[in-house]
């Protein structure tokens, strides 16, 4: 449930707040004040964060929203200009959702910036030189009018949004990144802004909401980078420190170490070692009894069991240990093709045997807060000492 709800943050909350403000849940003075004073502050802050944290797609999105907001605030070109630039912004946001973030001033980042500046320049030139042709273009209906008339948007703009929104949603669900989700919610806010094109204050508020969503996605990404381990996907040591500071009462801490991990790296390479760590992390993440798993560092992991003594936790840890020991890796030949061949045996050398399986075991030390010193630091230290005893006692065991 938490993973489902997190997809609505912060974009869904921002959209709901913007919609409530536009629909009158607040005084008219508040609506006008927000629409006049805050959009450019939000755009500037989001732009700064995008540049500072190397989020090129955020910079692209904020620049496109800023141009659209500038045209809307001045009224230059009327609704025609707003619809055209809004459709162009939707196209850029949709394409950005398919890309990856990079340094703003790297080659790839500059190319992404060019995707905003070049179409923006020629689009503005087109609006200035041939506004009538632009109106004719937006009035075009290559499909039946009933498809888009209900939206109040020109059909070319409607079709752009209809393509960009599902594509962006698919990327957000597949990748699950904060910026990916932010781009989807920003597209929704842009669609609302264009739907309220005759209300300048509403347009400014929805576009500001898009900029705010993109800026908050940078904050969320930076937080995840600091508190989550990239290799295993588990919370990192910083998150462990934070969570342990909030522990109180009875709790248990287990230190987990992969046995002979250096041997895996030396014999089979770091790629296999990384696979081992990911496998172990996956098993620990499914620990029974409400255990929370963390990557402590290197080949070490930590499990926290709030509200449980070590006597209650030892059987649960034995389940985890056996689960890891029963998992095996299959070492495949380096000559094995990436795609399954028509004749699977053709690539094998004569006399080649079956792929070798590797077994992995872990040693675990556990301690709880019922001793003389219940502080998290002391409990963690006792768990580490228990881990040493498990190692010394022969590995693949739980010690306390």
C-alpha positions in Angstrom: 0.0 0.0 0.0 2.8 2.4 0.9 4.6 1.8 -2.5 1.3 2.5 -4.2 0.6 5.7 -2.3 4.2 7.0 -2.8 3.5 7.2 -6.5 1.1 10.1 -5.8 3.7 12.1 -4.0 4.5 14.9 -4.5 2.9 15.4 -7.9 -0.6 14.2 -7.0 -0.7 16.4 -3.9 0.5 19.4 -5.9 -2.1 18.8 -8.5 -4.9 18.5 -6.0 -3.8 21.7 -4.2 -3.6 23.6 -7.5 -7.0 22.4 -8.6 -8.5 23.3 -5.2 -7.1 26.8 -5.4 -8.3 27.3 -9.0 -11.8 26.0 -8.3 -12.3 28.5 -5.4 -11.2 26.7 -2.2 -9.8 30.0 -0.9 -10.3 33.7 -1.4 -10.0 35.2 -4.9 -7.2 37.4 -3.5 -5.2 34.3 -2.5 -5.6 32.9 -6.0 -4.4 36.1 -7.6 -1.5 36.5 -5.2 -0.3 33.0 -5.8 -0.6 33.3 -9.6 1.2 36.7 -9.6 4.0 36.4 -7.0 5.1 32.8 -6.8 5.5 31.1 -10.3 8.8 32.7 -11.1 10.2 32.0 -7.7 9.3 28.3 -8.1 10.7 28.2 -11.6 14.0 29.8 -10.5 14.4 27.4 -7.5 13.5 24.3 -9.6 15.9 25.4 -12.3 18.7 25.9 -9.8 18.2 22.5 -8.3 18.1 20.8 -11.7 21.4 22.4 -12.7 23.1 21.8 -9.3 22.0 18.1 -9.0 22.6 17.3 -12.7 19.0 16.7 -13.6 18.9 17.7 -17.2 15.3 16.6 -17.8 14.2 18.9 -14.9 16.0 21.8 -16.5 14.4 21.1 -19.9 10.9 20.8 -18.3 11.2 24.0 -16.2 12.5 26.0 -19.1 9.6 24.9 -21.3 7.1 25.6 -18.6 8.7 29.1 -18.0 8.3 30.0 -21.6 4.7 28.9 -21.7 4.0 30.8 -18.5 5.7 33.9 -19.8 3.5 33.9 -22.9 0.4 33.3 -20.8 1.2 36.1 -18.4 1.8 38.7 -21.1 -1.1 37.6 -23.3 1.1 37.8 -26.4 -0.5 35.9 -29.2 -3.6 35.1 -27.2 -4.9 31.7 -26.7 -3.5 30.5 -30.0 0.1 31.1 -28.8 -0.6 29.5 -25.4 -2.0 26.4 -27.1 0.8 26.1 -29.5 3.6 26.5 -26.9 1.7 24.3 -24.5 1.5 21.5 -27.1 5.2 22.0 -27.8 5.9 21.7 -24.1 3.9 18.6 -23.8 5.9 17.1 -26.7 9.2 18.0 -25.0 8.0 16.6 -21.6 6.9 13.4 -23.3 10.2 12.9 -25.1 12.1 13.8 -21.9 10.4 11.0 -20.1 12.0 8.5 -22.5 15.5 9.9 -21.8 17.9 9.7 -18.9 19.1 12.5 -16.7 22.7 13.7 -17.2 24.9 16.7 -16.4 23.3 19.8 -17.8 26.6 21.0 -19.4 27.6 17.5 -20.7 27.2 16.8 -24.4 24.0 14.9 -23.8 22.7 17.6 -21.5 23.4 20.3 -24.0 21.6 18.3 -26.7 18.6 18.1 -24.4 18.7 21.9 -23.8 18.9 22.3 -27.6 15.7 20.4 -27.8 14.0 23.3 -25.9 15.8 26.3 -27.3 15.7 25.4 -31.0 12.0 24.5 -31.2 11.2 27.4 -28.9 13.0 29.9 -31.1 11.5 28.7 -34.3 8.1 28.3 -32.7 8.2 31.9 -31.4 9.4 33.0 -34.9 6.5 31.2 -36.5 4.0 32.8 -34.1 5.4 36.3 -34.8 5.7 36.0 -38.6 2.7 33.8 -39.5 0.1 33.9 -36.7 -2.7 33.1 -39.2 -1.0 30.0 -40.4 -0.5 28.9 -36.8 -4.2 29.3 -36.2 -4.9 27.2 -39.3 -2.6 24.5 -38.1 -4.2 24.4 -34.7 -7.7 24.3 -36.3 -6.7 21.2 -38.3 -8.8 18.0 -37.5 -7.1 14.9 -39.0 -9.5 12.8 -36.9 -13.2 13.1 -36.2 -14.0 16.2 -34.1 -15.8 14.3 -31.4 -12.4 12.8 -30.4 -11.2 16.1 -29.0 -14.0 18.7 -28.9 -15.0 17.7 -25.4 -11.6 18.7 -24.1 -11.8 22.3 -25.4 -8.3 21.9 -26.9 -7.2 22.1 -30.5 -6.9 18.6 -31.9 -3.2 18.7 -32.6 -2.6 19.7 -29.0 -5.0 17.1 -27.7 -3.3 14.4 -29.8 0.1 15.4 -28.4 -1.1 15.1 -24.9 -2.9 11.9 -25.7 0.4 10.4 -26.8 2.7 12.0 -24.2 0.6 11.1 -21.1 0.3 7.3 -21.5 4.0 7.1 -22.6 5.1 9.1 -19.6 2.9 7.1 -17.3 4.4 3.8 -18.7 7.9 5.0 -18.1 7.1 6.2 -14.6 5.6 2.8 -13.7 8.4 0.9 -15.3 11.4 2.9 -13.9 9.7 4.2 -10.8 12.2 7.2 -10.5 11.2 10.4 -8.8 11.9 12.5 -11.9 10.0 10.0 -14.1 6.9 10.4 -11.9 7.4 14.1 -11.8 7.3 14.4 -15.5 4.0 12.5 -15.7 2.4 14.7 -13.0 3.8 17.8 -14.8 2.1 16.7 -18.0 -1.2 16.4 -16.2 -0.8 19.9 -14.7 0.1 21.2 -18.1 -3.1 19.6 -19.6 -5.1 21.4 -16.9 -3.4 24.7 -17.6 -4.3 24.4 -21.3 -7.9 23.5 -20.4 -8.2 26.7 -18.3 -6.6 28.8 -21.1 -9.1 31.6 -20.7 -8.2 32.1 -17.0 -4.7 33.6 -16.8 -4.4 33.0 -13.0 -5.4 29.3 -13.4 -2.8 28.8 -16.1 -0.1 30.4 -13.9 -1.1 28.2 -10.9 -1.1 25.0 -12.9 2.2 25.7 -14.6 3.7 26.7 -11.3 2.5 23.4 -9.9 4.4 21.6 -12.7 7.6 23.5 -11.8 7.1 22.7 -8.2 6.6 19.0 -8.9 9.8 18.9 -10.9 11.7 20.7 -8.2 10.4 18.4 -5.5 11.4 15.4 -7.7 15.0 16.5 -7.5 14.7 16.7 -3.7 13.2 13.2 -3.6 16.0 11.8 -5.9 18.7 13.4 -3.8 17.2 11.9 -0.6 17.0 8.5 -2.2 20.6 8.7 -3.3 21.7 9.5 0.2 19.6 6.9 2.0 19.3 4.0 -0.5 22.0 1.7 -1.8 22.2 1.7 -5.6 23.5 -1.9 -6.0 21.0 -3.8 -3.7 18.1 -1.4 -3.5 18.2 -1.7 0.3 18.3 1.3 2.6 21.9 2.4 3.2 23.9 2.8 6.3 22.8 6.4 6.7 19.2 5.2 6.8 20.2 2.6 9.4 21.7 5.2 11.6 18.6 7.4 11.3 16.2 4.5 12.1 18.3 3.2 15.0 18.2 6.6 16.6 14.4 6.3 16.8 14.4 2.8 18.4 13.3 2.4 22.0 12.1 -0.3 24.3 12.9 -3.9 23.2 14.5 -4.5 19.8 17.1 -6.8 18.2 19.8 -6.1 15.8 21.4 -8.7 13.5 24.7 -8.3 11.6 24.9 -10.5 8.5 28.1 -11.2 6.5 28.5 -13.1 3.3 30.9 -16.0 3.8 34.1 -16.1 1.7 32.9 -13.1 -0.3 36.5 -12.1 -1.3 36.9 -15.6 -2.8 33.9 -15.0 -5.0 35.3 -11.8 -6.3 38.8 -13.2 -6.8 37.7 -16.4 -8.6 34.7 -15.2 -10.5 35.0 -11.4 -10.8 33.1 -8.5 -9.4 30.1 -9.0 -11.6 29.4 -12.3 -9.9 30.1 -10.7 -6.5 27.5 -8.0 -7.3 25.0 -10.7 -8.1 25.7 -12.4 -4.8 25.1 -9.2 -2.9 21.9 -8.6 -4.8 20.6 -12.1 -4.1 21.4 -11.9 -0.4 19.8 -8.5 -0.2 16.7 -9.9 -1.8 16.5 -12.7 0.7 17.1 -10.4 3.7 14.4 -8.0 2.4 11.9 -10.8 2.8 13.0 -11.6 6.4 10.0 -12.9 8.5 8.9 -11.3 11.7 8.9 -7.7 10.5 12.7 -7.5 10.1 14.0 -4.4 8.2 17.1 -5.0 6.1 19.9 -2.5 5.5 23.2 -2.5 3.5 25.8 -1.8 6.1 28.8 -1.8 3.8 30.8 -4.1 1.6 29.4 -7.6 2.1 27.8 -6.8 5.4 24.1 -6.2 6.0 22.0 -5.4 9.1 18.5 -6.5 10.2 16.5 -4.7 12.8 13.6 -6.4 14.6 11.6 -3.8 16.6 9.8 -5.2 19.6 11.5 -8.6 19.6 14.2 -10.2 21.8 17.1 -12.2 20.4 15.4 -15.4 21.7 12.5 -14.6 19.4 14.6 -13.5 16.5 17.1 -16.4 16.3 14.5 -18.8 14.7 13.6 -16.1 12.2 17.3 -15.6 11.3 17.8 -19.3 10.9 15.0 -19.2 8.2 16.8 -16.4 6.4 20.2 -18.2 6.7 18.7 -21.4 5.2 16.9 -19.4 2.5 20.3 -18.0 1.4 22.1 -21.3 1.6 19.4 -23.0 -0.5 19.9 -20.4 -3.3 22.4 -21.2 -6.0 24.1 -19.3 -8.8 24.7 -20.8 -12.2 28.0 -19.8 -13.8 27.5 -19.7 -17.5 30.2 -19.9 -20.1 31.6 -16.5 -21.3 30.9 -17.7 -24.8 27.2 -18.0 -24.2 25.3 -15.6 -26.6 23.0 -12.9 -25.2 20.1 -14.2 -27.2 18.9 -17.8 -27.2 20.3 -19.4 -30.5 18.2 -21.5 -32.8 20.5 -24.4 -32.1 21.4 -24.1 -28.4 24.2 -26.6 -28.6 26.0 -25.0 -31.5 27.9 -22.4 -29.5 29.2 -25.0 -27.0 32.7 -26.3 -27.4 33.1 -30.1 -27.7 33.2 -31.8 -24.3 31.9 -28.8 -22.5 30.2 -29.7 -19.2 27.1 -28.4 -17.6 27.2 -24.9 -16.1 28.6 -24.9 -12.5 26.4 -23.8 -9.6 27.7 -21.7 -6.8 26.3 -21.9 -3.3 26.3 -18.9 -1.0 26.1 -18.9 2.8 25.9 -16.1 5.4 27.0 -15.8 9.0 24.8 -13.9 11.4 25.3 -12.3 14.8 22.4 -11.0 16.9 22.0 -8.9 20.0 19.1 -7.1 21.7 18.5 -4.2 23.9 17.8 -6.2 27.1 21.5 -6.0 28.2 23.2 -3.5 30.5 23.5 -0.9 27.8 20.4 -0.7 25.6 21.7 2.1 23.3 21.7 1.4 19.6 25.5 1.8 19.4 26.1 -0.8 22.1 23.5 -3.2 20.7 25.1 -2.9 17.2 28.5 -3.5 18.7 27.3 -6.7 20.5 25.7 -7.9 17.3 29.1 -7.4 15.5 30.9 -9.4 18.3 28.3 -12.2 17.9 29.0 -12.2 14.2 32.7 -12.7 14.8 31.8 -15.7 17.0 29.6 -17.1 14.2 32.6 -16.7 11.7 35.0 -18.3 14.2 32.6 -21.1 14.9 32.6 -22.3 11.3 30.4 -19.9 9.4 26.8 -20.5 8.0 25.3 -20.1 11.5 23.6 -17.7 13.8 25.4 -16.7 17.0 24.2 -14.6 19.9 
